[in-house]
């Protein structure tokens, strides 16, 4: 029985990056032999075992054969005579088909180390095209490794296009698309995920609401980049940048991974309505906020997005234009914004919305390093309106039916005073 460290842990060590998980392949063993050594078997499709002490995953070397459409149609074969080379051949990318033996010697059958050094994402074999999830994973790797300069090999991009043309991508179920999307949204440069999907022709199939933004003009006065799709990609990258900075993220936001994916999704969808702007009013986009709401709902329905993603995205789509004019808003309008974002019950979501608003403002040509004082002003307004003692106001109301109106009036007075003293 031979044990090899494989995949991401080997790749990340060669890149000088910390490895989140370690996975092992076992050659020359049977399930009975693994269980006899104290390993616990898990997994339904093929034999995977948890180490009795470390709980790390050990998989028997295996091969696979395509038996049907989509990513579920595979027949797996795990046996003692399956070699390490055969096991690694079924992996997606050369940089993930690396292994180390127990003495730390690198095993590289498919030139993965060379591709790491040259910063290339390349498929191991034509079998890559048999699993459409691999297209999404490759796009996600492009987003996560963009800062290291990784690009997709030309022959691999051609293979991705053939997968789309052959209908493999159409077999993807919403849950798998969403799973990979959320991981990509947490990447340092999420725009690369969408760039790869778009170049392969997959974005139009999976997220047509986003794909149709490309080529739609905006007024150069406000958007030097002009193209709405280009602007959207600048916004998602800016949102990722702002969310990863603890000082910028502000108080009350969720943990980095959750905040990043939710906020960047809201950044991605904030301008969807511009893709359906009537041609006769271009390059203006009057009413795009309202059109965006329906498209956010349609996208979230199709991808089965969790409620927290949907609600933040709706709020950002509806109020981003209002936020940019925070210094011009009347107290009642400011309160409408705060209530619309559910800020008093969910201050963390309010902070996430502010990041998305700032990303929208700064995600434009020449605006990347500008300040966004509107966020500070809205935080001040939120603090003022939140300082109202709603219990005292409710207790003083002659009738219960008057309580909401009196609380709103008290908050508007507090906002008026705060705005006057700005």
Buried (B, 14 or more C-beta within 10 A) or exposed (E): EEBBBBBBBBBBBBBEEEBEEBBBBBBBBBEEBBEEEEBEEEEEEBBBBBBEEEEBBBBBBBBBEEEEBBBEEBEEBBEEEBBBBBBBBBBBBBBBBBBBEEEEEEBBBBBBBEBBEEEBBBBBBEBBBBBBBBBBBBBBBBBBBBEEEBBBBEEBBEBBBBBBEEEBBEBBEBEBBBBBBBBBBBBBBBBBBBBBBBBBBBBBBBBBBBBBBBEBBBEEEEBEBBBBBBBBBBBBBBBBBBBBEEEBBBEEBBEBEBBBBBBBBBBBBBBBBBBBBEEEEEBBBEEBBEBBBBBBBEBBEBBEBEEBBBBBBBBBBBBBBBBBEBEEBEBEBBBBBBBBBBBBEBBBBBBBBBBBBBBBBBBBEEBEEEEBEBBBBBBBBBEBBBEBEBEEBBEEBEEEEBBEEBBBBBBBBBBBEBBEEE
